[in-house]
């Protein structure tokens, strides 16, 4: 077969240019490609490789062959370099700490949706308690029956010094139970995203409703300080973790409801983000469980309320900074 090099180059130049631009973008930033982009990269790599083979017999086209060889070698390095392949085992500590805030910010719209649903649930629960005191019995589930006690009586019981030792000998067991239960609920919230996100949003709404009802009842009873001291040390971590679980559920639901291509490709593209989110949520809930067991369960006179509230405020500020700003200015913020 006789190859017309001039016509061949004219016909293929658009593909060479496209591959060169794609490689340039990849070398300037290390963000992962979508499934569609990866397919396009492989197609261009295969096409340019085929063109290089066709030119291999033309000794007078050294400059053109050198150009194509450069494109092929750069493509090969990106496709086959091991560090480009996602693996939790291969991630360094610094990359792991960057992964959660980067993924969180990349899917910030899903977080806003989850936050709005949780806030709506909290407002609904607060209004229900404020307008109808009998609504409490319908809102509080059986496993939280201790919350059916009036806020004033519970505060009196909690602040008795002799009650301070009720969990002192089983901190580890209590913390483990809290962690296991909260992580199970979070994974369930993510899994319910398979219902196109509806199940996840219902779970987030109900948790917000429960929180709003409890907080409103304690505030109306004049026990706001106790409520803040009780909830803030662990709640400023636990509550955002549940909202993050709702975010993961929205992401999963969106992959099924409105995929960019096929549902399979959409799920493959978001697998990394979902894995990072659920691992980050687990870490946050482990910390929340430890704090709840070793600090939140102790009240005045053992631990002053202002200490508990201040510690919760510091935790919340630190979490907000980490999620919204950590690594933002660094060129290494991108996660591969």
DOTOR-441354 format. One record per residue (C-alpha): y, z, x; residue number from 1. Coordinates in nm, 2 decimals, decimal comma. Example, Ala and Ser with C-alpha at 12.3 -4.5 7.8 and 13.67 -1.06 7.14 Angstrom:
<north -0,45; up 0,78; east 1,23; pos 1>
<north -0,11; up 0,71; east 1,37; pos 2>
***
This chain:
<north 0,00; up 0,00; east 0,00; pos 1>
<north 0,34; up -0,10; east 0,13; pos 2>
<north 0,61; up 0,17; east 0,07; pos 3>
<north 0,97; up 0,07; east 0,03; pos 4>
<north 1,12; up 0,37; east 0,20; pos 5>
<north 1,48; up 0,30; east 0,07; pos 6>
<north 1,37; up 0,29; east -0,29; pos 7>
<north 1,13; up 0,58; east -0,25; pos 8>
<north 1,41; up 0,80; east -0,10; pos 9>
<north 1,65; up 0,69; east -0,38; pos 10>
<north 1,39; up 0,78; east -0,65; pos 11>
<north 1,28; up 1,11; east -0,49; pos 12>
<north 1,62; up 1,24; east -0,37; pos 13>
<north 1,70; up 1,42; east -0,69; pos 14>
<north 1,38; up 1,63; east -0,65; pos 15>
<north 1,45; up 1,70; east -0,29; pos 16>
<north 1,80; up 1,82; east -0,37; pos 17>
<north 1,67; up 2,04; east -0,65; pos 18>
<north 1,41; up 2,21; east -0,43; pos 19>
<north 1,68; up 2,26; east -0,15; pos 20>
<north 1,91; up 2,43; east -0,40; pos 21>
<north 1,63; up 2,65; east -0,53; pos 22>
<north 1,53; up 2,75; east -0,18; pos 23>
<north 1,89; up 2,82; east -0,08; pos 24>
<north 1,93; up 3,06; east -0,39; pos 25>
<north 1,60; up 3,23; east -0,30; pos 26>
<north 1,70; up 3,29; east 0,06; pos 27>
<north 2,04; up 3,43; east -0,04; pos 28>
<north 1,89; up 3,67; east -0,30; pos 29>
<north 1,54; up 3,81; east -0,34; pos 30>
<north 1,52; up 3,84; east -0,72; pos 31>
<north 1,18; up 3,75; east -0,87; pos 32>
<north 1,15; up 3,41; east -1,03; pos 33>
<north 1,05; up 3,37; east -1,39; pos 34>
<north 0,72; up 3,20; east -1,48; pos 35>
<north 0,90; up 2,88; east -1,57; pos 36>
<north 1,09; up 2,88; east -1,24; pos 37>
<north 0,77; up 2,94; east -1,05; pos 38>
<north 0,61; up 2,65; east -1,22; pos 39>
<north 0,90; up 2,43; east -1,13; pos 40>
<north 0,89; up 2,55; east -0,77; pos 41>
<north 0,52; up 2,47; east -0,74; pos 42>
<north 0,58; up 2,12; east -0,89; pos 43>
<north 0,87; up 2,04; east -0,65; pos 44>
<north 0,67; up 2,17; east -0,36; pos 45>
<north 0,37; up 1,95; east -0,45; pos 46>
<north 0,59; up 1,65; east -0,51; pos 47>
<north 0,77; up 1,68; east -0,18; pos 48>
<north 0,44; up 1,75; east 0,01; pos 49>
<north 0,31; up 1,43; east -0,15; pos 50>
<north 0,62; up 1,24; east -0,04; pos 51>
<north 0,58; up 1,37; east 0,32; pos 52>
<north 0,22; up 1,24; east 0,33; pos 53>
<north 0,34; up 0,90; east 0,22; pos 54>
<north 0,59; up 0,89; east 0,50; pos 55>
<north 0,36; up 1,01; east 0,76; pos 56>
<north 0,26; up 0,65; east 0,87; pos 57>
<north 0,63; up 0,54; east 0,91; pos 58>
<north 0,71; up 0,62; east 1,27; pos 59>
<north 1,07; up 0,50; east 1,23; pos 60>
<north 1,16; up 0,76; east 0,97; pos 61>
<north 1,16; up 1,07; east 1,19; pos 62>
<north 1,49; up 1,21; east 1,05; pos 63>
<north 1,36; up 1,18; east 0,69; pos 64>
<north 1,02; up 1,33; east 0,78; pos 65>
<north 1,19; up 1,62; east 0,95; pos 66>
<north 1,40; up 1,69; east 0,65; pos 67>
<north 1,10; up 1,69; east 0,42; pos 68>
<north 0,89; up 1,90; east 0,66; pos 69>
<north 1,17; up 2,16; east 0,66; pos 70>
<north 1,16; up 2,17; east 0,28; pos 71>
<north 0,78; up 2,20; east 0,27; pos 72>
<north 0,77; up 2,47; east 0,53; pos 73>
<north 1,04; up 2,68; east 0,36; pos 74>
<north 0,86; up 2,64; east 0,03; pos 75>
<north 0,53; up 2,74; east 0,18; pos 76>
<north 0,69; up 3,05; east 0,33; pos 77>
<north 0,83; up 3,16; east 0,00; pos 78>
<north 0,51; up 3,09; east -0,20; pos 79>
<north 0,26; up 3,24; east 0,05; pos 80>
<north 0,45; up 3,52; east 0,21; pos 81>
<north 0,28; up 3,84; east 0,12; pos 82>
<north 0,59; up 4,05; east 0,06; pos 83>
<north 0,69; up 3,82; east -0,23; pos 84>
<north 0,38; up 3,94; east -0,43; pos 85>
<north 0,44; up 4,24; east -0,64; pos 86>
<north 0,22; up 4,54; east -0,55; pos 87>
<north 0,31; up 4,91; east -0,60; pos 88>
<north 0,11; up 4,99; east -0,29; pos 89>
<north 0,32; up 4,76; east -0,08; pos 90>
<north 0,66; up 4,90; east -0,20; pos 91>
<north 0,84; up 5,13; east 0,04; pos 92>
<north 1,00; up 5,45; east -0,09; pos 93>
<north 1,35; up 5,30; east -0,08; pos 94>
<north 1,23; up 5,00; east -0,29; pos 95>
<north 1,06; up 5,23; east -0,54; pos 96>
<north 1,38; up 5,44; east -0,59; pos 97>
<north 1,58; up 5,11; east -0,64; pos 98>
<north 1,33; up 4,96; east -0,88; pos 99>
<north 1,39; up 5,18; east -1,19; pos 100>
<north 1,78; up 5,15; east -1,20; pos 101>
<north 1,76; up 4,78; east -1,12; pos 102>
<north 1,51; up 4,71; east -1,40; pos 103>
<north 1,70; up 4,94; east -1,63; pos 104>
<north 2,02; up 4,75; east -1,58; pos 105>
<north 1,85; up 4,41; east -1,60; pos 106>
<north 1,73; up 4,50; east -1,95; pos 107>
<north 2,04; up 4,70; east -2,06; pos 108>
<north 2,07; up 4,54; east -2,40; pos 109>
<north 1,72; up 4,67; east -2,49; pos 110>
<north 1,84; up 5,02; east -2,38; pos 111>
<north 2,15; up 4,99; east -2,60; pos 112>
<north 1,93; up 4,90; east -2,90; pos 113>
<north 1,70; up 5,20; east -2,84; pos 114>
<north 2,00; up 5,43; east -2,79; pos 115>
<north 2,16; up 5,31; east -3,11; pos 116>
<north 1,85; up 5,37; east -3,31; pos 117>
<north 1,80; up 5,72; east -3,16; pos 118>
<north 2,17; up 5,80; east -3,23; pos 119>
<north 2,13; up 5,67; east -3,59; pos 120>
<north 1,83; up 5,90; east -3,63; pos 121>
<north 2,02; up 6,20; east -3,50; pos 122>
<north 2,31; up 6,14; east -3,73; pos 123>
<north 2,08; up 6,10; east -4,03; pos 124>
<north 1,89; up 6,42; east -3,94; pos 125>
<north 2,22; up 6,61; east -3,89; pos 126>
<north 2,36; up 6,50; east -4,23; pos 127>
<north 2,03; up 6,58; east -4,40; pos 128>
<north 2,04; up 6,94; east -4,28; pos 129>
<north 2,41; up 6,98; east -4,34; pos 130>
<north 2,39; up 6,85; east -4,70; pos 131>
<north 2,05; up 6,99; east -4,80; pos 132>
<north 1,90; up 7,30; east -4,64; pos 133>
<north 1,57; up 7,23; east -4,80; pos 134>
<north 1,54; up 6,90; east -4,60; pos 135>
<north 1,42; up 7,10; east -4,30; pos 136>
<north 1,07; up 7,15; east -4,44; pos 137>
<north 1,03; up 6,78; east -4,48; pos 138>
<north 1,16; up 6,69; east -4,13; pos 139>
<north 0,99; up 6,95; east -3,91; pos 140>
<north 0,63; up 6,85; east -3,83; pos 141>
<north 0,34; up 7,10; east -3,84; pos 142>
<north 0,31; up 7,13; east -3,46; pos 143>
<north 0,68; up 7,25; east -3,44; pos 144>
<north 0,63; up 7,51; east -3,71; pos 145>
<north 0,80; up 7,78; east -3,50; pos 146>
<north 1,13; up 7,59; east -3,56; pos 147>
<north 1,10; up 7,67; east -3,93; pos 148>
<north 1,22; up 8,02; east -3,84; pos 149>
<north 1,59; up 8,08; east -3,90; pos 150>
<north 1,81; up 8,02; east -3,59; pos 151>
<north 1,95; up 8,37; east -3,59; pos 152>
<north 1,61; up 8,54; east -3,60; pos 153>
<north 1,47; up 8,31; east -3,33; pos 154>
<north 1,76; up 8,38; east -3,10; pos 155>
<north 1,72; up 8,76; east -3,15; pos 156>
<north 1,35; up 8,73; east -3,07; pos 157>
<north 1,40; up 8,50; east -2,77; pos 158>
<north 1,66; up 8,73; east -2,61; pos 159>
<north 1,44; up 9,04; east -2,62; pos 160>
<north 1,37; up 9,13; east -2,26; pos 161>
<north 1,01; up 9,22; east -2,33; pos 162>
<north 0,94; up 8,86; east -2,44; pos 163>
<north 1,03; up 8,72; east -2,10; pos 164>
<north 0,67; up 8,75; east -1,98; pos 165>
<north 0,51; up 8,56; east -2,26; pos 166>
<north 0,46; up 8,25; east -2,04; pos 167>
<north 0,52; up 8,39; east -1,69; pos 168>
<north 0,15; up 8,39; east -1,61; pos 169>
<north 0,08; up 8,03; east -1,74; pos 170>
<north 0,37; up 7,83; east -1,60; pos 171>
<north 0,14; up 7,56; east -1,45; pos 172>
<north -0,07; up 7,52; east -1,77; pos 173>
<north 0,24; up 7,51; east -1,99; pos 174>
<north 0,41; up 7,26; east -1,77; pos 175>
<north 0,10; up 7,04; east -1,75; pos 176>
<north 0,07; up 7,04; east -2,13; pos 177>
<north 0,43; up 6,94; east -2,17; pos 178>
<north 0,40; up 6,66; east -1,92; pos 179>
<north 0,08; up 6,52; east -2,06; pos 180>
<north 0,20; up 6,53; east -2,42; pos 181>
<north 0,54; up 6,37; east -2,34; pos 182>
<north 0,39; up 6,10; east -2,13; pos 183>
<north 0,13; up 6,02; east -2,39; pos 184>
<north 0,41; up 5,99; east -2,66; pos 185>
<north 0,61; up 5,76; east -2,43; pos 186>
<north 0,32; up 5,53; east -2,36; pos 187>
<north 0,25; up 5,52; east -2,73; pos 188>
<north 0,62; up 5,43; east -2,79; pos 189>
<north 0,58; up 5,14; east -2,54; pos 190>
<north 0,25; up 5,03; east -2,69; pos 191>
<north 0,40; up 5,02; east -3,04; pos 192>
<north 0,63; up 4,74; east -2,91; pos 193>
<north 0,33; up 4,52; east -2,99; pos 194>
<north 0,44; up 4,55; east -3,36; pos 195>
<north 0,74; up 4,33; east -3,25; pos 196>
<north 0,93; up 4,65; east -3,16; pos 197>
<north 0,93; up 4,80; east -3,51; pos 198>
<north 0,69; up 5,08; east -3,43; pos 199>
<north 0,88; up 5,18; east -3,12; pos 200>
<north 1,20; up 5,19; east -3,31; pos 201>
<north 1,05; up 5,40; east -3,59; pos 202>
<north 0,92; up 5,65; east -3,33; pos 203>
<north 1,26; up 5,67; east -3,16; pos 204>
<north 1,44; up 5,70; east -3,49; pos 205>
<north 1,22; up 5,99; east -3,59; pos 206>
<north 1,26; up 6,17; east -3,26; pos 207>
<north 1,64; up 6,13; east -3,30; pos 208>
<north 1,62; up 6,26; east -3,65; pos 209>
<north 1,43; up 6,57; east -3,54; pos 210>
<north 1,67; up 6,64; east -3,26; pos 211>
<north 1,98; up 6,59; east -3,49; pos 212>
<north 1,84; up 6,82; east -3,75; pos 213>
<north 1,76; up 7,10; east -3,51; pos 214>
<north 2,09; up 7,08; east -3,33; pos 215>
<north 2,29; up 7,07; east -3,65; pos 216>
<north 2,10; up 7,37; east -3,79; pos 217>
<north 2,17; up 7,59; east -3,48; pos 218>
<north 2,53; up 7,48; east -3,47; pos 219>
<north 2,58; up 7,57; east -3,84; pos 220>
<north 2,42; up 7,91; east -3,78; pos 221>
<north 2,67; up 7,98; east -3,50; pos 222>
<north 2,41; up 7,95; east -3,22; pos 223>
<north 2,55; up 7,65; east -3,04; pos 224>
<north 2,56; up 7,82; east -2,70; pos 225>
<north 2,19; up 7,92; east -2,73; pos 226>
<north 2,10; up 7,57; east -2,84; pos 227>
<north 2,27; up 7,41; east -2,54; pos 228>
<north 2,12; up 7,66; east -2,30; pos 229>
<north 1,78; up 7,60; east -2,45; pos 230>
<north 1,78; up 7,22; east -2,47; pos 231>
<north 2,01; up 7,10; east -2,19; pos 232>
<north 1,81; up 7,19; east -1,87; pos 233>
<north 1,51; up 6,97; east -1,97; pos 234>
<north 1,66; up 6,77; east -2,26; pos 235>
<north 1,91; up 6,58; east -2,05; pos 236>
<north 1,61; up 6,43; east -1,87; pos 237>
<north 1,35; up 6,43; east -2,15; pos 238>
<north 1,57; up 6,26; east -2,42; pos 239>
<north 1,68; up 5,97; east -2,20; pos 240>
<north 1,32; up 5,92; east -2,09; pos 241>
<north 1,22; up 5,88; east -2,46; pos 242>
<north 1,51; up 5,63; east -2,51; pos 243>
<north 1,38; up 5,44; east -2,20; pos 244>
<north 1,04; up 5,43; east -2,36; pos 245>
<north 1,21; up 5,28; east -2,67; pos 246>
<north 1,38; up 5,03; east -2,43; pos 247>
<north 1,03; up 4,93; east -2,30; pos 248>
<north 0,91; up 4,89; east -2,66; pos 249>
<north 1,20; up 4,66; east -2,74; pos 250>
<north 1,13; up 4,45; east -2,43; pos 251>
<north 0,77; up 4,42; east -2,53; pos 252>
<north 0,86; up 4,34; east -2,89; pos 253>
<north 1,11; up 4,07; east -2,77; pos 254>
<north 0,84; up 3,90; east -2,56; pos 255>
<north 0,63; up 3,87; east -2,88; pos 256>
<north 0,91; up 3,80; east -3,12; pos 257>
<north 1,14; up 3,56; east -2,94; pos 258>
<north 0,98; up 3,43; east -2,62; pos 259>
<north 1,17; up 3,19; east -2,40; pos 260>
<north 0,85; up 2,98; east -2,37; pos 261>
<north 0,50; up 3,09; east -2,47; pos 262>
<north 0,43; up 3,46; east -2,55; pos 263>
<north 0,19; up 3,47; east -2,26; pos 264>
<north 0,45; up 3,35; east -2,01; pos 265>
<north 0,71; up 3,59; east -2,16; pos 266>
<north 0,47; up 3,89; east -2,12; pos 267>
<north 0,38; up 3,78; east -1,76; pos 268>
<north 0,75; up 3,76; east -1,68; pos 269>
<north 0,82; up 4,11; east -1,81; pos 270>
<north 0,50; up 4,29; east -1,68; pos 271>
<north 0,68; up 4,41; east -1,37; pos 272>
<north 0,97; up 4,55; east -1,57; pos 273>
<north 0,75; up 4,73; east -1,81; pos 274>
<north 0,53; up 4,88; east -1,53; pos 275>
<north 0,84; up 5,01; east -1,35; pos 276>
<north 0,99; up 5,16; east -1,66; pos 277>
<north 0,67; up 5,34; east -1,77; pos 278>
<north 0,62; up 5,48; east -1,41; pos 279>
<north 0,99; up 5,59; east -1,40; pos 280>
<north 0,96; up 5,75; east -1,74; pos 281>
<north 0,65; up 5,94; east -1,62; pos 282>
<north 0,84; up 6,07; east -1,32; pos 283>
<north 1,13; up 6,18; east -1,53; pos 284>
<north 0,90; up 6,36; east -1,78; pos 285>
<north 0,72; up 6,54; east -1,50; pos 286>
<north 1,05; up 6,68; east -1,39; pos 287>
<north 1,15; up 6,77; east -1,74; pos 288>
<north 0,82; up 6,95; east -1,80; pos 289>
<north 0,87; up 7,16; east -1,48; pos 290>
<north 1,22; up 7,25; east -1,58; pos 291>
<north 1,13; up 7,33; east -1,94; pos 292>
<north 0,85; up 7,56; east -1,83; pos 293>
<north 1,03; up 7,74; east -1,55; pos 294>
<north 1,38; up 7,75; east -1,68; pos 295>
<north 1,44; up 7,64; east -2,04; pos 296>
<north 1,20; up 7,90; east -2,18; pos 297>
<north 1,40; up 8,19; east -2,03; pos 298>
<north 1,72; up 8,31; east -2,20; pos 299>
<north 1,98; up 8,58; east -2,16; pos 300>
<north 1,97; up 8,84; east -2,02; pos 301>
<north 1,72; up 8,68; east -1,77; pos 302>
<north 1,91; up 8,36; east -1,71; pos 303>
<north 2,28; up 8,34; east -1,83; pos 304>
<north 2,34; up 8,05; east -2,07; pos 305>
<north 2,63; up 7,91; east -1,86; pos 306>
<north 2,39; up 7,87; east -1,57; pos 307>
<north 2,14; up 7,67; east -1,78; pos 308>
<north 2,42; up 7,46; east -1,94; pos 309>
<north 2,58; up 7,39; east -1,60; pos 310>
<north 2,24; up 7,29; east -1,44; pos 311>
<north 2,18; up 7,06; east -1,74; pos 312>
<north 2,52; up 6,90; east -1,70; pos 313>
<north 2,46; up 6,84; east -1,33; pos 314>
<north 2,12; up 6,68; east -1,40; pos 315>
<north 2,27; up 6,45; east -1,66; pos 316>
<north 2,56; up 6,34; east -1,44; pos 317>
<north 2,31; up 6,27; east -1,16; pos 318>
<north 2,08; up 6,07; east -1,39; pos 319>
<north 2,36; up 5,86; east -1,52; pos 320>
<north 2,49; up 5,79; east -1,17; pos 321>
<north 2,14; up 5,69; east -1,06; pos 322>
<north 2,06; up 5,47; east -1,35; pos 323>
<north 2,40; up 5,29; east -1,38; pos 324>
<north 2,53; up 5,28; east -1,02; pos 325>
<north 2,26; up 5,35; east -0,76; pos 326>
<north 2,24; up 5,06; east -0,52; pos 327>
<north 2,48; up 4,84; east -0,73; pos 328>
<north 2,70; up 4,76; east -0,42; pos 329>
<north 2,41; up 4,72; east -0,18; pos 330>
<north 2,28; up 4,37; east -0,11; pos 331>
<north 1,93; up 4,52; east -0,12; pos 332>
<north 1,96; up 4,61; east -0,49; pos 333>
<north 1,74; up 4,32; east -0,59; pos 334>
<north 1,38; up 4,41; east -0,63; pos 335>
<north 1,10; up 4,17; east -0,54; pos 336>
***
